[in-house]
Amino acid sequence: MNKYLMSLLFVSFFSHAGTALDSALKPWSPTQIERNGDVLHIVLPQAKVTDGIFKSVVKMGLCPVVWEGKADDLKGVAEVALLNQFGKQGYVVEEVASTCTEMGKLTGAESDTYLLGKTRLY
């Protein structure tokens, strides 16, 4: 009985463990993470995705996944769209893996400028 219960808990834990990307984005509580072809849509619970929210999600959520070498979820993704709760407003980061890699080599304002060069409005 004990072995059965432990194996059930083990399987249950790992079936809900999620991916590195899910864990990295958890602080922003995305309501939806969906991939359509080569575009990854991340829907946030805010009515408006501000510049500050966008930068924090990219710099402290998406890019660390790339920098730590855990970017399996981003393989084949050309763009990441960070959208508001209605999916109507937000920002799109182009070439997210290479953008994050390059941002990792830069500091402060240089990093922000590079990010803006790889971003467009949704």
Chimera marker file (.cmm) of the C-alpha trace (Angstrom):
<marker_set name="trace">
<marker id="1" x="0.000" y="0.000" z="0.000" r="1" g="1" b="0" radius="0.5"/>
<marker id="2" x="2.829" y="2.392" z="0.899" r="1" g="1" b="0" radius="0.5"/>
<marker id="3" x="4.652" y="1.747" z="-2.398" r="1" g="1" b="0" radius="0.5"/>
<marker id="4" x="1.432" y="2.291" z="-4.325" r="1" g="1" b="0" radius="0.5"/>
<marker id="5" x="0.720" y="5.584" z="-2.561" r="1" g="1" b="0" radius="0.5"/>
<marker id="6" x="4.289" y="6.858" z="-3.063" r="1" g="1" b="0" radius="0.5"/>
<marker id="7" x="4.289" y="5.988" z="-6.767" r="1" g="1" b="0" radius="0.5"/>
<marker id="8" x="0.923" y="7.708" z="-7.186" r="1" g="1" b="0" radius="0.5"/>
<marker id="9" x="2.244" y="10.874" z="-5.527" r="1" g="1" b="0" radius="0.5"/>
<marker id="10" x="5.432" y="10.728" z="-7.613" r="1" g="1" b="0" radius="0.5"/>
<marker id="11" x="3.508" y="10.451" z="-10.896" r="1" g="1" b="0" radius="0.5"/>
<marker id="12" x="1.053" y="13.148" z="-9.832" r="1" g="1" b="0" radius="0.5"/>
<marker id="13" x="3.837" y="15.587" z="-8.932" r="1" g="1" b="0" radius="0.5"/>
<marker id="14" x="5.697" y="15.187" z="-12.210" r="1" g="1" b="0" radius="0.5"/>
<marker id="15" x="2.580" y="15.349" z="-14.354" r="1" g="1" b="0" radius="0.5"/>
<marker id="16" x="1.933" y="18.846" z="-12.929" r="1" g="1" b="0" radius="0.5"/>
<marker id="17" x="5.545" y="19.998" z="-12.674" r="1" g="1" b="0" radius="0.5"/>
<marker id="18" x="5.408" y="22.067" z="-15.890" r="1" g="1" b="0" radius="0.5"/>
<marker id="19" x="8.231" y="23.282" z="-18.033" r="1" g="1" b="0" radius="0.5"/>
<marker id="20" x="11.078" y="25.694" z="-17.390" r="1" g="1" b="0" radius="0.5"/>
<marker id="21" x="9.156" y="28.365" z="-19.300" r="1" g="1" b="0" radius="0.5"/>
<marker id="22" x="6.033" y="27.839" z="-17.182" r="1" g="1" b="0" radius="0.5"/>
<marker id="23" x="8.099" y="28.197" z="-14.016" r="1" g="1" b="0" radius="0.5"/>
<marker id="24" x="9.917" y="31.280" z="-15.288" r="1" g="1" b="0" radius="0.5"/>
<marker id="25" x="6.658" y="33.047" z="-16.148" r="1" g="1" b="0" radius="0.5"/>
<marker id="26" x="4.838" y="32.114" z="-12.952" r="1" g="1" b="0" radius="0.5"/>
<marker id="27" x="5.447" y="35.499" z="-11.211" r="1" g="1" b="0" radius="0.5"/>
<marker id="28" x="3.347" y="37.198" z="-13.922" r="1" g="1" b="0" radius="0.5"/>
<marker id="29" x="0.521" y="34.615" z="-13.666" r="1" g="1" b="0" radius="0.5"/>
<marker id="30" x="-0.115" y="34.157" z="-17.391" r="1" g="1" b="0" radius="0.5"/>
<marker id="31" x="-3.649" y="33.005" z="-18.113" r="1" g="1" b="0" radius="0.5"/>
<marker id="32" x="-2.605" y="31.321" z="-21.339" r="1" g="1" b="0" radius="0.5"/>
<marker id="33" x="0.578" y="30.154" z="-23.023" r="1" g="1" b="0" radius="0.5"/>
<marker id="34" x="-0.126" y="28.900" z="-26.525" r="1" g="1" b="0" radius="0.5"/>
<marker id="35" x="2.015" y="28.157" z="-29.531" r="1" g="1" b="0" radius="0.5"/>
<marker id="36" x="0.631" y="28.735" z="-33.016" r="1" g="1" b="0" radius="0.5"/>
<marker id="37" x="3.208" y="27.654" z="-35.573" r="1" g="1" b="0" radius="0.5"/>
<marker id="38" x="6.351" y="29.654" z="-34.880" r="1" g="1" b="0" radius="0.5"/>
<marker id="39" x="4.620" y="32.245" z="-32.657" r="1" g="1" b="0" radius="0.5"/>
<marker id="40" x="4.286" y="31.808" z="-28.895" r="1" g="1" b="0" radius="0.5"/>
<marker id="41" x="1.367" y="33.772" z="-27.395" r="1" g="1" b="0" radius="0.5"/>
<marker id="42" x="1.558" y="34.588" z="-23.694" r="1" g="1" b="0" radius="0.5"/>
<marker id="43" x="-1.607" y="36.174" z="-22.305" r="1" g="1" b="0" radius="0.5"/>
<marker id="44" x="-1.170" y="38.136" z="-19.080" r="1" g="1" b="0" radius="0.5"/>
<marker id="45" x="-4.000" y="38.973" z="-16.649" r="1" g="1" b="0" radius="0.5"/>
<marker id="46" x="-3.582" y="42.756" z="-17.020" r="1" g="1" b="0" radius="0.5"/>
<marker id="47" x="-5.937" y="44.984" z="-19.026" r="1" g="1" b="0" radius="0.5"/>
<marker id="48" x="-2.878" y="46.721" z="-20.525" r="1" g="1" b="0" radius="0.5"/>
<marker id="49" x="0.631" y="45.392" z="-21.049" r="1" g="1" b="0" radius="0.5"/>
<marker id="50" x="2.850" y="48.346" z="-20.234" r="1" g="1" b="0" radius="0.5"/>
<marker id="51" x="6.435" y="48.875" z="-21.297" r="1" g="1" b="0" radius="0.5"/>
<marker id="52" x="7.547" y="48.032" z="-17.749" r="1" g="1" b="0" radius="0.5"/>
<marker id="53" x="5.615" y="44.755" z="-17.646" r="1" g="1" b="0" radius="0.5"/>
<marker id="54" x="6.943" y="43.824" z="-21.073" r="1" g="1" b="0" radius="0.5"/>
<marker id="55" x="10.566" y="44.478" z="-20.124" r="1" g="1" b="0" radius="0.5"/>
<marker id="56" x="10.289" y="42.596" z="-16.839" r="1" g="1" b="0" radius="0.5"/>
<marker id="57" x="8.729" y="39.526" z="-18.480" r="1" g="1" b="0" radius="0.5"/>
<marker id="58" x="11.438" y="39.438" z="-21.142" r="1" g="1" b="0" radius="0.5"/>
<marker id="59" x="14.427" y="40.255" z="-18.915" r="1" g="1" b="0" radius="0.5"/>
<marker id="60" x="13.430" y="38.263" z="-15.834" r="1" g="1" b="0" radius="0.5"/>
<marker id="61" x="11.194" y="35.589" z="-17.370" r="1" g="1" b="0" radius="0.5"/>
<marker id="62" x="11.996" y="34.633" z="-20.962" r="1" g="1" b="0" radius="0.5"/>
<marker id="63" x="15.698" y="35.461" z="-21.205" r="1" g="1" b="0" radius="0.5"/>
<marker id="64" x="16.854" y="33.594" z="-18.081" r="1" g="1" b="0" radius="0.5"/>
<marker id="65" x="15.351" y="30.429" z="-19.591" r="1" g="1" b="0" radius="0.5"/>
<marker id="66" x="17.563" y="30.962" z="-22.650" r="1" g="1" b="0" radius="0.5"/>
<marker id="67" x="20.639" y="31.913" z="-20.602" r="1" g="1" b="0" radius="0.5"/>
<marker id="68" x="20.304" y="28.808" z="-18.412" r="1" g="1" b="0" radius="0.5"/>
<marker id="69" x="20.096" y="26.549" z="-21.470" r="1" g="1" b="0" radius="0.5"/>
<marker id="70" x="16.537" y="25.430" z="-20.703" r="1" g="1" b="0" radius="0.5"/>
<marker id="71" x="14.956" y="26.908" z="-23.828" r="1" g="1" b="0" radius="0.5"/>
<marker id="72" x="13.440" y="23.709" z="-25.230" r="1" g="1" b="0" radius="0.5"/>
<marker id="73" x="10.021" y="25.396" z="-25.180" r="1" g="1" b="0" radius="0.5"/>
<marker id="74" x="11.380" y="28.144" z="-27.428" r="1" g="1" b="0" radius="0.5"/>
<marker id="75" x="12.889" y="25.899" z="-30.121" r="1" g="1" b="0" radius="0.5"/>
<marker id="76" x="11.408" y="26.850" z="-33.465" r="1" g="1" b="0" radius="0.5"/>
<marker id="77" x="9.749" y="29.960" z="-32.013" r="1" g="1" b="0" radius="0.5"/>
<marker id="78" x="10.352" y="32.994" z="-34.222" r="1" g="1" b="0" radius="0.5"/>
<marker id="79" x="8.287" y="35.445" z="-32.164" r="1" g="1" b="0" radius="0.5"/>
<marker id="80" x="6.858" y="35.749" z="-28.671" r="1" g="1" b="0" radius="0.5"/>
<marker id="81" x="3.720" y="37.868" z="-28.305" r="1" g="1" b="0" radius="0.5"/>
<marker id="82" x="3.067" y="39.192" z="-24.779" r="1" g="1" b="0" radius="0.5"/>
<marker id="83" x="-0.608" y="40.137" z="-24.765" r="1" g="1" b="0" radius="0.5"/>
<marker id="84" x="-3.165" y="41.677" z="-22.425" r="1" g="1" b="0" radius="0.5"/>
<marker id="85" x="-6.048" y="39.687" z="-20.920" r="1" g="1" b="0" radius="0.5"/>
<marker id="86" x="-8.161" y="40.301" z="-24.036" r="1" g="1" b="0" radius="0.5"/>
<marker id="87" x="-5.412" y="39.261" z="-26.481" r="1" g="1" b="0" radius="0.5"/>
<marker id="88" x="-5.755" y="42.584" z="-28.286" r="1" g="1" b="0" radius="0.5"/>
<marker id="89" x="-2.781" y="44.678" z="-27.102" r="1" g="1" b="0" radius="0.5"/>
<marker id="90" x="0.826" y="43.975" z="-26.285" r="1" g="1" b="0" radius="0.5"/>
<marker id="91" x="4.317" y="43.577" z="-27.662" r="1" g="1" b="0" radius="0.5"/>
<marker id="92" x="6.033" y="41.079" z="-29.953" r="1" g="1" b="0" radius="0.5"/>
<marker id="93" x="9.675" y="40.080" z="-29.530" r="1" g="1" b="0" radius="0.5"/>
<marker id="94" x="11.302" y="38.801" z="-32.701" r="1" g="1" b="0" radius="0.5"/>
<marker id="95" x="13.883" y="36.002" z="-32.701" r="1" g="1" b="0" radius="0.5"/>
<marker id="96" x="13.570" y="35.606" z="-28.942" r="1" g="1" b="0" radius="0.5"/>
<marker id="97" x="16.382" y="33.090" z="-28.419" r="1" g="1" b="0" radius="0.5"/>
<marker id="98" x="19.008" y="35.058" z="-30.328" r="1" g="1" b="0" radius="0.5"/>
<marker id="99" x="17.683" y="38.342" z="-28.908" r="1" g="1" b="0" radius="0.5"/>
<marker id="100" x="18.099" y="37.063" z="-25.351" r="1" g="1" b="0" radius="0.5"/>
<marker id="101" x="21.543" y="35.654" z="-26.108" r="1" g="1" b="0" radius="0.5"/>
<marker id="102" x="22.678" y="39.041" z="-27.408" r="1" g="1" b="0" radius="0.5"/>
<marker id="103" x="21.038" y="40.891" z="-24.494" r="1" g="1" b="0" radius="0.5"/>
<marker id="104" x="23.031" y="38.698" z="-22.117" r="1" g="1" b="0" radius="0.5"/>
<marker id="105" x="26.210" y="40.210" z="-23.519" r="1" g="1" b="0" radius="0.5"/>
<marker id="106" x="24.998" y="43.788" z="-22.999" r="1" g="1" b="0" radius="0.5"/>
<marker id="107" x="24.293" y="45.827" z="-19.888" r="1" g="1" b="0" radius="0.5"/>
<marker id="108" x="21.785" y="48.463" z="-18.784" r="1" g="1" b="0" radius="0.5"/>
<marker id="109" x="20.645" y="50.876" z="-21.463" r="1" g="1" b="0" radius="0.5"/>
<marker id="110" x="22.410" y="48.926" z="-24.225" r="1" g="1" b="0" radius="0.5"/>
<marker id="111" x="20.305" y="45.883" z="-23.381" r="1" g="1" b="0" radius="0.5"/>
<marker id="112" x="17.084" y="47.942" z="-23.394" r="1" g="1" b="0" radius="0.5"/>
<marker id="113" x="17.978" y="49.557" z="-26.728" r="1" g="1" b="0" radius="0.5"/>
<marker id="114" x="18.719" y="46.189" z="-28.294" r="1" g="1" b="0" radius="0.5"/>
<marker id="115" x="15.416" y="44.788" z="-27.002" r="1" g="1" b="0" radius="0.5"/>
<marker id="116" x="13.479" y="47.733" z="-28.430" r="1" g="1" b="0" radius="0.5"/>
<marker id="117" x="15.119" y="47.130" z="-31.808" r="1" g="1" b="0" radius="0.5"/>
<marker id="118" x="13.753" y="43.577" z="-31.800" r="1" g="1" b="0" radius="0.5"/>
<marker id="119" x="10.260" y="44.548" z="-30.601" r="1" g="1" b="0" radius="0.5"/>
<marker id="120" x="7.082" y="45.759" z="-32.271" r="1" g="1" b="0" radius="0.5"/>
<marker id="121" x="3.584" y="46.530" z="-31.054" r="1" g="1" b="0" radius="0.5"/>
<marker id="122" x="0.899" y="43.879" z="-31.381" r="1" g="1" b="0" radius="0.5"/>
<link id1="1" id2="2" r="1" g="1" b="0" radius="0.2"/>
<link id1="2" id2="3" r="1" g="1" b="0" radius="0.2"/>
<link id1="3" id2="4" r="1" g="1" b="0" radius="0.2"/>
<link id1="4" id2="5" r="1" g="1" b="0" radius="0.2"/>
<link id1="5" id2="6" r="1" g="1" b="0" radius="0.2"/>
<link id1="6" id2="7" r="1" g="1" b="0" radius="0.2"/>
<link id1="7" id2="8" r="1" g="1" b="0" radius="0.2"/>
<link id1="8" id2="9" r="1" g="1" b="0" radius="0.2"/>
<link id1="9" id2="10" r="1" g="1" b="0" radius="0.2"/>
<link id1="10" id2="11" r="1" g="1" b="0" radius="0.2"/>
<link id1="11" id2="12" r="1" g="1" b="0" radius="0.2"/>
<link id1="12" id2="13" r="1" g="1" b="0" radius="0.2"/>
<link id1="13" id2="14" r="1" g="1" b="0" radius="0.2"/>
<link id1="14" id2="15" r="1" g="1" b="0" radius="0.2"/>
<link id1="15" id2="16" r="1" g="1" b="0" radius="0.2"/>
<link id1="16" id2="17" r="1" g="1" b="0" radius="0.2"/>
<link id1="17" id2="18" r="1" g="1" b="0" radius="0.2"/>
<link id1="18" id2="19" r="1" g="1" b="0" radius="0.2"/>
<link id1="19" id2="20" r="1" g="1" b="0" radius="0.2"/>
<link id1="20" id2="21" r="1" g="1" b="0" radius="0.2"/>
<link id1="21" id2="22" r="1" g="1" b="0" radius="0.2"/>
<link id1="22" id2="23" r="1" g="1" b="0" radius="0.2"/>
<link id1="23" id2="24" r="1" g="1" b="0" radius="0.2"/>
<link id1="24" id2="25" r="1" g="1" b="0" radius="0.2"/>
<link id1="25" id2="26" r="1" g="1" b="0" radius="0.2"/>
<link id1="26" id2="27" r="1" g="1" b="0" radius="0.2"/>
<link id1="27" id2="28" r="1" g="1" b="0" radius="0.2"/>
<link id1="28" id2="29" r="1" g="1" b="0" radius="0.2"/>
<link id1="29" id2="30" r="1" g="1" b="0" radius="0.2"/>
<link id1="30" id2="31" r="1" g="1" b="0" radius="0.2"/>
<link id1="31" id2="32" r="1" g="1" b="0" radius="0.2"/>
<link id1="32" id2="33" r="1" g="1" b="0" radius="0.2"/>
<link id1="33" id2="34" r="1" g="1" b="0" radius="0.2"/>
<link id1="34" id2="35" r="1" g="1" b="0" radius="0.2"/>
<link id1="35" id2="36" r="1" g="1" b="0" radius="0.2"/>
<link id1="36" id2="37" r="1" g="1" b="0" radius="0.2"/>
<link id1="37" id2="38" r="1" g="1" b="0" radius="0.2"/>
<link id1="38" id2="39" r="1" g="1" b="0" radius="0.2"/>
<link id1="39" id2="40" r="1" g="1" b="0" radius="0.2"/>
<link id1="40" id2="41" r="1" g="1" b="0" radius="0.2"/>
<link id1="41" id2="42" r="1" g="1" b="0" radius="0.2"/>
<link id1="42" id2="43" r="1" g="1" b="0" radius="0.2"/>
<link id1="43" id2="44" r="1" g="1" b="0" radius="0.2"/>
<link id1="44" id2="45" r="1" g="1" b="0" radius="0.2"/>
<link id1="45" id2="46" r="1" g="1" b="0" radius="0.2"/>
<link id1="46" id2="47" r="1" g="1" b="0" radius="0.2"/>
<link id1="47" id2="48" r="1" g="1" b="0" radius="0.2"/>
<link id1="48" id2="49" r="1" g="1" b="0" radius="0.2"/>
<link id1="49" id2="50" r="1" g="1" b="0" radius="0.2"/>
<link id1="50" id2="51" r="1" g="1" b="0" radius="0.2"/>
<link id1="51" id2="52" r="1" g="1" b="0" radius="0.2"/>
<link id1="52" id2="53" r="1" g="1" b="0" radius="0.2"/>
<link id1="53" id2="54" r="1" g="1" b="0" radius="0.2"/>
<link id1="54" id2="55" r="1" g="1" b="0" radius="0.2"/>
<link id1="55" id2="56" r="1" g="1" b="0" radius="0.2"/>
<link id1="56" id2="57" r="1" g="1" b="0" radius="0.2"/>
<link id1="57" id2="58" r="1" g="1" b="0" radius="0.2"/>
<link id1="58" id2="59" r="1" g="1" b="0" radius="0.2"/>
<link id1="59" id2="60" r="1" g="1" b="0" radius="0.2"/>
<link id1="60" id2="61" r="1" g="1" b="0" radius="0.2"/>
<link id1="61" id2="62" r="1" g="1" b="0" radius="0.2"/>
<link id1="62" id2="63" r="1" g="1" b="0" radius="0.2"/>
<link id1="63" id2="64" r="1" g="1" b="0" radius="0.2"/>
<link id1="64" id2="65" r="1" g="1" b="0" radius="0.2"/>
<link id1="65" id2="66" r="1" g="1" b="0" radius="0.2"/>
<link id1="66" id2="67" r="1" g="1" b="0" radius="0.2"/>
<link id1="67" id2="68" r="1" g="1" b="0" radius="0.2"/>
<link id1="68" id2="69" r="1" g="1" b="0" radius="0.2"/>
<link id1="69" id2="70" r="1" g="1" b="0" radius="0.2"/>
<link id1="70" id2="71" r="1" g="1" b="0" radius="0.2"/>
<link id1="71" id2="72" r="1" g="1" b="0" radius="0.2"/>
<link id1="72" id2="73" r="1" g="1" b="0" radius="0.2"/>
<link id1="73" id2="74" r="1" g="1" b="0" radius="0.2"/>
<link id1="74" id2="75" r="1" g="1" b="0" radius="0.2"/>
<link id1="75" id2="76" r="1" g="1" b="0" radius="0.2"/>
<link id1="76" id2="77" r="1" g="1" b="0" radius="0.2"/>
<link id1="77" id2="78" r="1" g="1" b="0" radius="0.2"/>
<link id1="78" id2="79" r="1" g="1" b="0" radius="0.2"/>
<link id1="79" id2="80" r="1" g="1" b="0" radius="0.2"/>
<link id1="80" id2="81" r="1" g="1" b="0" radius="0.2"/>
<link id1="81" id2="82" r="1" g="1" b="0" radius="0.2"/>
<link id1="82" id2="83" r="1" g="1" b="0" radius="0.2"/>
<link id1="83" id2="84" r="1" g="1" b="0" radius="0.2"/>
<link id1="84" id2="85" r="1" g="1" b="0" radius="0.2"/>
<link id1="85" id2="86" r="1" g="1" b="0" radius="0.2"/>
<link id1="86" id2="87" r="1" g="1" b="0" radius="0.2"/>
<link id1="87" id2="88" r="1" g="1" b="0" radius="0.2"/>
<link id1="88" id2="89" r="1" g="1" b="0" radius="0.2"/>
<link id1="89" id2="90" r="1" g="1" b="0" radius="0.2"/>
<link id1="90" id2="91" r="1" g="1" b="0" radius="0.2"/>
<link id1="91" id2="92" r="1" g="1" b="0" radius="0.2"/>
<link id1="92" id2="93" r="1" g="1" b="0" radius="0.2"/>
<link id1="93" id2="94" r="1" g="1" b="0" radius="0.2"/>
<link id1="94" id2="95" r="1" g="1" b="0" radius="0.2"/>
<link id1="95" id2="96" r="1" g="1" b="0" radius="0.2"/>
<link id1="96" id2="97" r="1" g="1" b="0" radius="0.2"/>
<link id1="97" id2="98" r="1" g="1" b="0" radius="0.2"/>
<link id1="98" id2="99" r="1" g="1" b="0" radius="0.2"/>
<link id1="99" id2="100" r="1" g="1" b="0" radius="0.2"/>
<link id1="100" id2="101" r="1" g="1" b="0" radius="0.2"/>
<link id1="101" id2="102" r="1" g="1" b="0" radius="0.2"/>
<link id1="102" id2="103" r="1" g="1" b="0" radius="0.2"/>
<link id1="103" id2="104" r="1" g="1" b="0" radius="0.2"/>
<link id1="104" id2="105" r="1" g="1" b="0" radius="0.2"/>
<link id1="105" id2="106" r="1" g="1" b="0" radius="0.2"/>
<link id1="106" id2="107" r="1" g="1" b="0" radius="0.2"/>
<link id1="107" id2="108" r="1" g="1" b="0" radius="0.2"/>
<link id1="108" id2="109" r="1" g="1" b="0" radius="0.2"/>
<link id1="109" id2="110" r="1" g="1" b="0" radius="0.2"/>
<link id1="110" id2="111" r="1" g="1" b="0" radius="0.2"/>
<link id1="111" id2="112" r="1" g="1" b="0" radius="0.2"/>
<link id1="112" id2="113" r="1" g="1" b="0" radius="0.2"/>
<link id1="113" id2="114" r="1" g="1" b="0" radius="0.2"/>
<link id1="114" id2="115" r="1" g="1" b="0" radius="0.2"/>
<link id1="115" id2="116" r="1" g="1" b="0" radius="0.2"/>
<link id1="116" id2="117" r="1" g="1" b="0" radius="0.2"/>
<link id1="117" id2="118" r="1" g="1" b="0" radius="0.2"/>
<link id1="118" id2="119" r="1" g="1" b="0" radius="0.2"/>
<link id1="119" id2="120" r="1" g="1" b="0" radius="0.2"/>
<link id1="120" id2="121" r="1" g="1" b="0" radius="0.2"/>
<link id1="121" id2="122" r="1" g="1" b="0" radius="0.2"/>
</marker_set>
